[in-house]
Amino acid sequence: MYKLTEDKIRLIFGLKVRHLRSEQNLSQQEIADKSGLSVSYINEIEKGKKFPKADKIAELAEALGTSYDYLVSTKLPRALTPLVDIFNSGVLDELPFEHFGIDYQKFVEIITQSPAKVSAFISTYIDIARNYDLNKEKFLSAALRSYQELHDNYFPQLEKEAELCARKYKIPLNEPVDWTFLKEILTKEYGTTITELREKDDNNALPYLRALYYPERRELAIHPDLHPYQKAFILAKEIGYHWLKLPLDQRIYYYKDWSSTEKFDQALVNFQASYFAGSLLLPLQSFCSDVSYFLESMEFPGQFLESLLKRWNTSPETLMYRLTNVLPGRFGLQKIFFLRFNQDGNRQSFHLSKELHLGNKHQPHGNESGEHYCRRWISINIFNQLSAEKKQALGIQKSSYIDTGLQYIVLSWARQTLIHPFSRTSVSIGIEINNEARKKIRWIDDPDIPVREVNITCQRCRLEDCSERAAEPRIYKKLQEIQRVKDLLKSQGLIK
């Protein structure tokens, strides 16, 4: 069981006092008269701000018609037990209130004002979380994503720090950085030893790891089969931990998605180091010059976009993700999304492993209900362009959503993964086609860009004769049945 802190003990005590008082339909003034405590003090108790001394608790217990032992216990009435469950779980400690500008004490006051309703809400939330397998990993990922979206995924201070670091260590700002140069910085400036990841070090987990950091001996072991640009990113991220003076006790010690992330501070520290790495390897000013050329071309400059991989010696994912920093932050394209899909050896299974939505929640988004993502999305369809000979493919499409009329210009890059030969990944950026996008992207109406009608999932899609359909439109049909019933009831004047 999670250890209750003093503030949560005060909160439980206050909730119990308020509940007992309300049950007996007593005002705070009446309890004050019976107990000899002031109204303001009782108010502070009920808000979880004060915890009275033993003699005052005894007087309060008598006024409320209960025992001293019951009042000081952490046991709550059944209607409020989900609140205790949430306290015991430590969930409130994992919620990053301060990072979202939320006053924790005000949140607590909301709980104390309507504890039964909040209790019901929490119970509902937990049930939904269980049904959709919302584990800690997914929760932290969603919290970090919301934090990024709140800031349009653009952090000027981190951009500034990356430039200062580059200038101090003479890291080039107009050309790619060799990973061995970053290795020297880590060795000389931060006393970090860089080695190769070996089977005996990782207990036969080599195929699943990119790098391991051993804090006790300041050693960073990197997978030997990684591409030089992947090694450069890991080393740049390691420099970020030190340069930004991030709390190293919160750092993640091995590089593999969210597997070792236990709390939001870890996720945030990892993100800040990663953002710093992207900014160090694709410096803001030089990269923005490339993006300007890309946006101002009269026709879709696919070859130029591909040339940027060589220009910066980087991966499609790092390049595309860097675009999510500068397009909103420097070019005013606010309504964009980023998706990363993984495809395993089955070739029919697609997993959305990363997403980001800026400006609003866009329609191509994560789905935890077991439905099949629309195979007309270029993010998925582009896998068909890969083969034994063709390890990488770039594509573009105008996606028009049949139910909303919204249109997106979507860039997708697919490639074979380096460590897992039977696995593939695609990364995509979608930009909502609106007046702002038409002003900023000169090639947006290039007639050579294919246009396709798309939907969210096969189960919700009304398109007929779809050759890519992977499942029957059962949800769409069900919704149609409900609508027909509603129309009938309206025609009879039974509902408005």
C-alpha positions as CSV (number, residue, x, y, z in Angstrom):
1,M,0.0,0.0,0.0
2,Y,1.2,3.5,-0.8
3,K,2.3,5.5,2.3
4,L,-0.1,8.3,3.1
5,T,1.7,11.7,3.4
6,E,0.7,14.3,6.1
7,D,-1.2,16.4,3.6
8,K,-3.3,13.5,2.5
9,I,-4.0,12.5,6.1
10,R,-5.3,16.0,6.7
11,L,-7.4,15.8,3.5
12,I,-9.0,12.5,4.6
13,F,-9.6,13.9,8.1
14,G,-11.3,16.9,6.6
15,L,-13.4,14.9,4.2
16,K,-14.6,12.7,7.1
17,V,-15.5,15.8,9.2
18,R,-17.4,17.4,6.3
19,H,-19.2,14.1,5.5
20,L,-20.3,13.6,9.1
21,R,-21.5,17.1,9.4
22,S,-23.4,17.0,6.1
23,E,-25.0,13.7,7.0
24,Q,-26.5,15.3,10.1
25,N,-27.5,18.4,8.1
26,L,-25.4,20.6,10.5
27,S,-23.8,23.9,9.5
28,Q,-20.2,24.8,10.3
29,Q,-21.5,27.3,12.8
30,E,-23.5,24.6,14.7
31,I,-20.4,22.4,14.9
32,A,-18.4,25.4,16.1
33,D,-20.9,26.0,18.8
34,K,-20.9,22.4,20.0
35,S,-17.1,21.9,19.8
36,G,-15.9,25.3,20.9
37,L,-13.8,25.6,17.7
38,S,-14.1,28.7,15.4
39,V,-16.0,28.5,12.1
40,S,-12.9,29.5,10.2
41,Y,-10.8,26.8,11.9
42,I,-13.5,24.1,11.0
43,N,-13.5,25.4,7.4
44,E,-9.7,25.0,7.3
45,I,-10.0,21.5,8.6
46,E,-12.6,20.5,6.0
47,K,-10.4,21.8,3.2
48,G,-7.5,19.7,4.4
49,K,-5.4,22.6,5.5
50,K,-5.4,22.0,9.3
51,F,-5.1,18.9,11.5
52,P,-6.2,19.7,15.1
53,K,-4.4,18.5,18.3
54,A,-5.8,15.5,20.3
55,D,-8.0,17.5,22.7
56,K,-9.6,19.4,19.8
57,I,-10.2,16.2,17.9
58,A,-12.0,14.8,21.0
59,E,-14.2,17.8,21.2
60,L,-14.9,17.6,17.4
61,A,-15.7,13.9,17.6
62,E,-18.2,14.6,20.4
63,A,-19.9,17.4,18.4
64,L,-20.2,15.1,15.4
65,G,-21.5,12.1,17.5
66,T,-18.7,9.8,16.6
67,S,-15.6,8.3,18.3
68,Y,-12.1,9.7,18.5
69,D,-10.7,6.5,17.0
70,Y,-13.0,6.6,14.0
71,L,-12.3,10.3,13.3
72,V,-8.5,9.8,13.3
73,S,-8.5,6.6,11.2
74,T,-8.1,6.7,7.4
75,K,-11.3,4.8,7.0
76,L,-14.0,6.7,5.0
77,P,-17.7,5.9,4.4
78,R,-18.3,3.6,1.5
79,A,-19.4,6.5,-0.8
80,L,-15.9,8.0,-0.5
81,T,-13.7,4.9,-0.5
82,P,-12.5,5.5,-4.1
83,L,-10.8,8.6,-2.8
84,V,-8.8,6.6,-0.3
85,D,-8.0,4.1,-3.1
86,I,-6.7,7.0,-5.2
87,F,-4.6,8.3,-2.2
88,N,-3.2,4.8,-1.6
89,S,-2.3,4.3,-5.2
90,G,-0.2,7.4,-5.3
91,V,-1.9,8.7,-8.5
92,L,-2.2,12.2,-7.1
93,D,1.6,12.3,-6.6
94,E,2.1,11.3,-10.2
95,L,-0.1,14.0,-11.6
96,P,2.2,16.9,-12.7
97,F,0.0,19.7,-11.4
98,E,2.7,22.4,-11.4
99,H,3.7,21.7,-15.1
100,F,0.1,22.4,-16.2
101,G,-0.3,25.6,-14.1
102,I,-2.7,23.8,-11.7
103,D,-2.7,24.7,-8.0
104,Y,-2.7,21.4,-6.1
105,Q,-4.4,23.0,-3.1
106,K,-7.2,24.3,-5.3
107,F,-7.6,20.9,-6.7
108,V,-7.9,19.5,-3.2
109,E,-10.6,22.1,-2.4
110,I,-12.6,20.9,-5.3
111,I,-12.5,17.4,-3.8
112,T,-13.6,18.6,-0.4
113,Q,-16.5,20.7,-1.9
114,S,-18.1,17.7,-3.7
115,P,-16.4,14.6,-2.4
116,A,-19.2,12.2,-3.4
117,K,-19.3,13.5,-7.0
118,V,-15.5,13.5,-7.3
119,S,-15.5,10.0,-5.8
120,A,-17.9,8.8,-8.5
121,F,-15.9,10.5,-11.2
122,I,-12.7,8.9,-10.0
123,S,-14.4,5.5,-9.9
124,T,-15.5,6.0,-13.5
125,Y,-12.1,7.1,-14.5
126,I,-10.5,4.0,-13.0
127,D,-13.0,1.7,-14.7
128,I,-12.3,3.4,-18.1
129,A,-8.6,3.2,-17.5
130,R,-8.9,-0.6,-16.8
131,N,-11.1,-1.2,-19.8
132,Y,-8.7,0.6,-22.1
133,D,-5.6,-0.8,-20.4
134,L,-4.5,2.7,-19.4
135,N,-1.4,1.6,-17.5
136,K,1.2,3.9,-15.9
137,E,3.3,3.9,-19.1
138,K,0.4,5.1,-21.2
139,F,-0.7,7.6,-18.6
140,L,2.8,9.2,-18.4
141,S,3.1,9.2,-22.2
142,A,-0.3,11.0,-22.4
143,A,0.6,13.5,-19.7
144,L,3.9,14.4,-21.4
145,R,2.2,14.7,-24.8
146,S,-0.3,17.1,-23.2
147,Y,2.6,19.1,-21.8
148,Q,4.2,19.3,-25.2
149,E,0.9,20.3,-26.9
150,L,0.3,23.0,-24.3
151,H,3.6,24.6,-25.5
152,D,3.1,23.9,-29.2
153,N,6.1,21.5,-28.8
154,Y,8.4,24.5,-29.1
155,F,10.7,25.4,-26.2
156,P,12.8,28.5,-26.8
157,Q,14.9,28.1,-23.7
158,L,16.0,24.6,-24.8
159,E,16.8,26.0,-28.3
160,K,18.9,28.7,-26.7
161,E,20.8,26.3,-24.5
162,A,21.6,24.0,-27.4
163,E,23.1,26.9,-29.3
164,L,25.1,28.0,-26.3
165,C,26.4,24.5,-25.9
166,A,27.3,24.3,-29.6
167,R,29.3,27.5,-29.5
168,K,31.2,26.6,-26.3
169,Y,32.3,23.2,-27.7
170,K,32.6,24.4,-31.3
171,I,29.9,22.0,-32.5
172,P,29.1,23.1,-36.1
173,L,25.9,25.0,-36.6
174,N,25.7,24.6,-40.4
175,E,26.7,21.0,-41.0
176,P,26.2,17.5,-39.5
177,V,27.9,16.5,-36.3
178,D,30.1,13.4,-36.3
179,W,29.2,11.1,-33.4
180,T,32.9,10.7,-32.5
181,F,33.2,14.5,-31.9
182,L,30.3,14.3,-29.4
183,K,32.0,11.3,-27.9
184,E,35.1,13.4,-27.2
185,I,33.1,16.1,-25.5
186,L,31.4,13.6,-23.2
187,T,34.8,12.0,-22.4
188,K,36.8,15.2,-21.8
189,E,34.2,17.5,-20.4
190,Y,32.0,15.2,-18.4
191,G,34.2,12.2,-17.7
192,T,31.9,9.7,-19.4
193,T,33.3,6.5,-20.9
194,I,31.7,5.4,-24.2
195,T,31.8,1.7,-24.9
196,E,29.9,-0.9,-26.9
197,L,27.0,-2.7,-25.5
198,R,28.0,-6.4,-25.0
199,E,25.9,-9.5,-24.4
200,K,27.5,-10.1,-21.0
201,D,26.6,-6.6,-19.8
202,D,22.9,-6.7,-20.6
203,N,21.9,-10.2,-19.7
204,N,21.1,-11.2,-23.3
205,A,18.9,-8.2,-23.8
206,L,21.1,-6.8,-26.6
207,P,18.4,-7.0,-29.4
208,Y,16.0,-4.8,-27.3
209,L,18.3,-2.0,-26.2
210,R,20.0,0.9,-27.9
211,A,22.1,2.0,-25.0
212,L,22.7,1.5,-21.3
213,Y,24.1,4.0,-18.8
214,Y,26.0,2.8,-15.7
215,P,25.9,5.7,-13.2
216,E,28.3,4.1,-10.7
217,R,31.2,4.1,-13.3
218,R,29.9,6.9,-15.7
219,E,29.9,4.5,-18.6
220,L,27.5,4.8,-21.6
221,A,27.4,1.5,-23.6
222,I,25.9,1.9,-27.1
223,H,24.6,-0.9,-29.3
224,P,27.3,-1.6,-31.9
225,D,24.9,-2.0,-34.8
226,L,23.3,1.4,-34.6
227,H,23.7,3.8,-37.5
228,P,26.1,6.7,-36.9
229,Y,23.2,9.2,-36.7
230,Q,21.5,7.1,-34.0
231,K,24.7,7.1,-32.0
232,A,25.0,10.9,-32.5
233,F,21.5,11.4,-31.1
234,I,22.2,9.2,-28.0
235,L,25.4,11.1,-27.3
236,A,23.8,14.5,-27.9
237,K,21.1,13.5,-25.5
238,E,23.7,12.5,-22.9
239,I,25.4,15.9,-23.3
240,G,21.9,17.4,-22.7
241,Y,21.6,15.7,-19.3
242,H,24.8,17.4,-18.2
243,W,24.6,20.8,-20.0
244,L,21.0,21.5,-18.8
245,K,22.0,20.3,-15.3
246,L,19.0,18.0,-15.3
247,P,18.4,16.0,-12.1
248,L,20.3,12.8,-12.9
249,D,18.4,10.9,-10.2
250,Q,15.4,11.3,-12.5
251,R,17.2,10.2,-15.7
252,I,16.3,7.1,-17.6
253,Y,19.2,4.6,-17.6
254,Y,18.4,2.7,-20.7
255,Y,17.2,3.8,-24.1
256,K,14.0,1.9,-25.0
257,D,10.7,3.7,-25.2
258,W,8.9,4.1,-21.9
259,S,9.9,0.9,-20.2
260,S,11.9,2.4,-17.4
261,T,9.8,5.5,-16.8
262,E,8.0,5.5,-13.4
263,K,6.9,9.1,-12.9
264,F,6.3,12.3,-14.8
265,D,9.5,14.0,-13.7
266,Q,11.5,11.2,-15.3
267,A,9.4,11.6,-18.5
268,L,10.0,15.3,-18.5
269,V,13.7,15.1,-17.9
270,N,14.0,12.5,-20.7
271,F,12.0,14.7,-23.0
272,Q,14.1,17.8,-22.3
273,A,17.3,15.9,-23.0
274,S,15.8,14.5,-26.2
275,Y,14.6,18.0,-27.3
276,F,18.1,19.4,-26.6
277,A,19.6,16.6,-28.7
278,G,17.3,17.4,-31.7
279,S,18.2,21.1,-31.4
280,L,21.9,20.4,-31.2
281,L,22.0,18.1,-34.2
282,L,19.6,20.2,-36.4
283,P,20.4,23.8,-35.2
284,L,17.5,26.1,-35.2
285,Q,18.6,28.9,-37.6
286,S,20.1,26.7,-40.2
287,F,17.3,24.2,-40.1
288,C,14.7,27.0,-40.4
289,S,16.4,28.2,-43.6
290,D,16.0,24.7,-45.0
291,V,12.3,24.6,-43.9
292,S,11.7,28.1,-45.5
293,Y,13.0,26.7,-48.9
294,F,10.9,23.6,-48.5
295,L,7.7,25.6,-47.9
296,E,8.3,28.2,-50.6
297,S,8.9,25.8,-53.5
298,M,6.3,26.0,-56.2
299,E,6.1,22.2,-56.5
300,F,6.3,19.6,-53.7
301,P,10.1,19.3,-53.2
302,G,10.4,15.7,-52.3
303,Q,14.0,15.3,-53.5
304,F,15.0,18.3,-51.4
305,L,13.4,16.8,-48.4
306,E,15.2,13.6,-48.9
307,S,18.5,15.5,-49.4
308,L,18.1,16.9,-45.9
309,L,18.7,13.5,-44.4
310,K,22.2,13.5,-46.0
311,R,22.7,17.2,-45.3
312,W,22.2,16.7,-41.6
313,N,23.2,13.0,-41.4
314,T,19.9,12.3,-39.6
315,S,17.0,9.8,-39.6
316,P,13.6,10.4,-41.1
317,E,12.1,10.4,-37.6
318,T,14.4,13.0,-36.1
319,L,13.9,15.2,-39.2
320,M,10.1,14.9,-39.1
321,Y,9.9,15.3,-35.4
322,R,12.1,18.4,-35.6
323,L,9.5,19.9,-38.0
324,T,6.9,19.6,-35.2
325,N,9.1,22.1,-33.2
326,V,9.7,24.7,-35.9
327,L,6.5,24.6,-38.0
328,P,4.3,25.9,-35.1
329,G,7.1,27.8,-33.2
330,R,8.7,29.6,-36.1
331,F,6.3,29.4,-39.1
332,G,2.9,29.7,-37.5
333,L,1.5,26.4,-38.7
334,Q,-0.3,25.5,-35.5
335,K,-2.6,22.7,-36.6
336,I,-0.4,19.7,-37.2
337,F,-0.1,16.1,-36.1
338,F,2.8,13.7,-35.8
339,L,2.3,9.9,-36.0
340,R,4.7,6.9,-35.8
341,F,3.4,3.5,-36.8
342,N,5.3,0.2,-36.2
343,Q,4.6,-2.8,-38.4
344,D,5.8,-6.2,-37.3
345,G,6.7,-9.3,-39.4
346,N,3.0,-10.2,-39.6
347,R,2.6,-7.3,-42.0
348,Q,-1.1,-6.9,-41.1
349,S,-0.5,-5.6,-37.6
350,F,0.0,-1.8,-37.2
351,H,0.8,-0.2,-33.8
352,L,0.6,3.5,-33.2
353,S,3.7,4.0,-31.0
354,K,3.9,7.8,-30.9
355,E,1.5,10.7,-31.6
356,L,1.4,14.4,-31.1
357,H,-1.5,16.8,-31.8
358,L,-0.9,20.6,-32.0
359,G,-3.6,23.2,-32.4
360,N,-6.4,20.7,-31.5
361,K,-7.0,16.9,-31.4
362,H,-6.8,15.8,-35.1
363,Q,-8.8,12.9,-36.5
364,P,-5.9,10.4,-37.1
365,H,-5.3,9.6,-33.5
366,G,-4.6,6.7,-31.2
367,N,-7.4,4.1,-30.8
368,E,-7.4,1.7,-27.9
369,S,-10.7,-0.1,-28.7
370,G,-9.3,-2.7,-31.0
371,E,-10.7,-1.1,-34.2
372,H,-8.7,-1.1,-37.5
373,Y,-7.1,2.1,-38.5
374,C,-8.0,3.3,-42.0
375,R,-5.7,1.6,-44.5
376,R,-6.1,4.6,-46.8
377,W,-3.9,6.6,-44.5
378,I,-0.6,7.1,-46.2
379,S,1.0,6.5,-42.8
380,I,-0.1,2.8,-43.2
381,N,-0.3,2.5,-47.0
382,I,3.3,3.6,-47.5
383,F,4.5,0.3,-46.0
384,N,3.5,-1.3,-49.4
385,Q,6.3,0.7,-51.1
386,L,9.0,-1.1,-49.1
387,S,10.6,-4.2,-50.4
388,A,13.8,-6.2,-50.0
389,E,15.5,-3.8,-52.3
390,K,13.8,-0.6,-51.2
391,K,14.5,0.0,-47.5
392,Q,13.1,3.5,-47.3
393,A,10.2,5.4,-49.0
394,L,8.8,8.9,-48.8
395,G,5.2,9.7,-49.8
396,I,2.7,12.6,-49.7
397,Q,-1.1,12.6,-49.9
398,K,-4.0,14.9,-49.4
399,S,-6.3,13.2,-47.0
400,S,-10.0,14.3,-47.1
401,Y,-12.1,13.0,-44.2
402,I,-15.5,11.9,-45.5
403,D,-17.5,12.7,-42.3
404,T,-16.1,16.1,-41.5
405,G,-14.7,17.5,-44.7
406,L,-11.4,18.3,-43.0
407,Q,-8.4,18.0,-45.3
408,Y,-4.7,17.4,-44.4
409,I,-1.6,17.4,-46.4
410,V,0.3,14.4,-45.0
411,L,4.0,13.6,-45.4
412,S,5.0,10.0,-44.6
413,W,8.4,8.3,-44.4
414,A,8.7,4.5,-44.0
415,R,11.8,2.4,-43.5
416,Q,13.1,-0.9,-42.4
417,T,14.4,-0.8,-38.8
418,L,18.1,-1.3,-38.4
419,I,18.2,-3.6,-35.4
420,H,15.1,-5.6,-36.1
421,P,15.2,-6.7,-39.8
422,F,11.5,-7.9,-39.8
423,S,10.1,-4.7,-38.4
424,R,9.2,-1.5,-40.1
425,T,8.3,2.0,-39.0
426,S,6.6,5.0,-40.6
427,V,6.6,8.6,-39.4
428,S,4.1,11.1,-40.6
429,I,3.3,14.8,-40.3
430,G,-0.1,16.1,-41.2
431,I,-0.9,19.8,-41.6
432,E,-4.5,20.9,-41.7
433,I,-5.3,22.6,-44.9
434,N,-6.7,26.0,-44.0
435,N,-6.1,29.6,-44.9
436,E,-3.0,29.8,-42.9
437,A,-1.5,26.7,-44.4
438,R,-2.3,28.0,-48.0
439,K,-0.4,31.2,-47.2
440,K,2.6,29.4,-45.8
441,I,2.9,26.3,-48.1
442,R,3.2,27.4,-51.8
443,W,3.1,23.8,-53.2
444,I,0.0,22.8,-51.2
445,D,-2.2,22.7,-54.4
446,D,0.4,20.9,-56.5
447,P,-1.8,18.8,-58.9
448,D,0.7,15.9,-58.7
449,I,-0.2,15.3,-55.1
450,P,-2.7,12.4,-54.8
451,V,-6.0,13.0,-53.1
452,R,-7.8,10.3,-51.1
453,E,-10.9,10.0,-49.1
454,V,-10.1,8.6,-45.7
455,N,-11.8,7.9,-42.4
456,I,-10.8,7.1,-38.8
457,T,-11.3,3.3,-38.6
458,C,-12.8,0.6,-40.8
459,Q,-15.5,-0.1,-38.3
460,R,-16.8,3.5,-38.5
461,C,-16.4,4.0,-42.2
462,R,-19.3,4.4,-44.7
463,L,-17.2,4.1,-47.8
464,E,-18.4,1.3,-50.1
465,D,-16.2,-0.9,-52.4
466,C,-13.1,0.0,-50.4
467,S,-10.3,-2.3,-51.5
468,E,-8.3,-1.6,-48.4
469,R,-11.1,-2.4,-45.9
470,A,-9.8,-4.6,-43.1
471,A,-13.1,-4.9,-41.1
472,E,-16.8,-4.5,-41.6
473,P,-18.4,-1.1,-40.7
474,R,-20.3,-2.5,-37.7
475,I,-20.1,0.7,-35.6
476,Y,-21.3,2.8,-38.6
477,K,-24.2,0.5,-39.2
478,K,-25.1,0.5,-35.5
479,L,-25.1,4.3,-35.4
480,Q,-27.3,4.4,-38.5
481,E,-29.8,2.2,-36.7
482,I,-29.9,4.5,-33.7
483,Q,-30.3,7.5,-36.0
484,R,-33.3,5.8,-37.8
485,V,-35.0,5.3,-34.4
486,K,-34.4,8.9,-33.4
487,D,-35.8,10.1,-36.7
488,L,-38.9,8.0,-36.2
489,L,-39.4,9.3,-32.7
490,K,-39.0,12.9,-33.9
491,S,-41.6,12.3,-36.7
492,Q,-44.0,11.1,-34.0
493,G,-43.3,14.2,-31.9
494,L,-42.0,12.1,-29.0
495,I,-38.5,13.8,-28.9
496,K,-37.2,17.1,-30.2
